[in-house]
């Protein structure tokens, strides 16, 4: 395995989880504060949101900005690679919607066998 393959697998592991993808979708084209983002991503705990935002920031997909206020105001925005990933995820969602009936039929046949 090459270094590039190893790095690609590491990145994929970091971003290919439901929470990270939901965060990317929630931010979208906006800049969101932490609390607004937590409200947007249903069912995510403070701890899980923090962990996933750090992973996304580490991989250059999210930019974290701290405003010098009291208390500090923290905002998150997608970077260019983050926006590109969002477009890729949107394509995957479109594929799912297009083939949902086929997938449900295949599952039903498989489960009945």
N, C-alpha and C positions, 0 to 999 in steps of 0.2 A: 504494500500500500504506500502510495506517495504521500508526502507531507500535505499536498493540496487536498487529497482525498480524506486524510485524517482531519484536517481543519474543516472541511465541508461537513463531515459527519458531526463534529463538535458543534458547529454553528446550527446545523439542523436540529440537533438535540436541544439546544437552547431555545429555539424559536418554534419548534413544531409541537407545541402543547396548546391545549385549548385556551388557557388563560392568556398566554402571550398573543395569540391570534385575536382573541377578543379585545385585548388592550389596543392592539394596532388598529382594529376596526373602530373601536370607540373613539380613539383620538382623531382618526381620519385627517381631514384638512384643517383641523382646529388646533388651538393651543388650549390645553386643559389643566386646571389645578388638580392636585392630588385628590381632594375630596370630591370634586366633580367627576373625576375619572372613576373613583371608587363607586360612585352612584350610578355611573353608566354601565359598569361591568357587574351584572347581577350575580350575587352570591359569592363574590370574592372578598376574602378577609384582608385586613390592613396588611398583615404579614405577607400574604401571597402576592398582593399587588406590589408591595415594596420589592420583594425578591424578583418578580418578573420584570419590573421596570429596570432594576439594576442589570439584569441579563440583557435586556433590550438595549440599554444604554451602553453596556460593555461591548456589544456587537455593532454599535454605531447605527442603530435603527431608531433610537429615540434620543432627543436632546433634552436635557434637564437644565432648567434655568432657575436660579434662586434670586428672587427680588429682595433687595436690602430693606425689608420692612420688619416691623415687630408685631406679631411673630413673622418669621421669614415666609415669603410667599413662593411656593415651588410650582413651576409650570412645566408641562411636557408637550413636546411637539415632535412629529415624525421628521426624520431626516430624509434626504433624497432616497437612500437605500430602503428606508422604512416605508416610504410612499410607494416605491416600486414593489416591495413585498406585499403591501396592501392590494395593489392591482393584481398581483399574482393570486392572492387569496380570493379576491373577487371572482377571478376566472374559475377557480376551483368551485366556488359556490354556484356560479352559473352552470357549470358542468353538472353539479349535483342536482340542481333544479331541473335541468334538461332531461336527466336520466333517472329521476327518482322513481318513476313508475317501473322502469326496467329493473332497477335495483330491488324494489319491493317484491316484484314478481320472482326474481331469482332467489331472494331470501326465503320466500314462502315455499318455493319448490324444494330448496335445499333442506329446510326445516321439516318438510313433510316426508322426505326420503329417509 
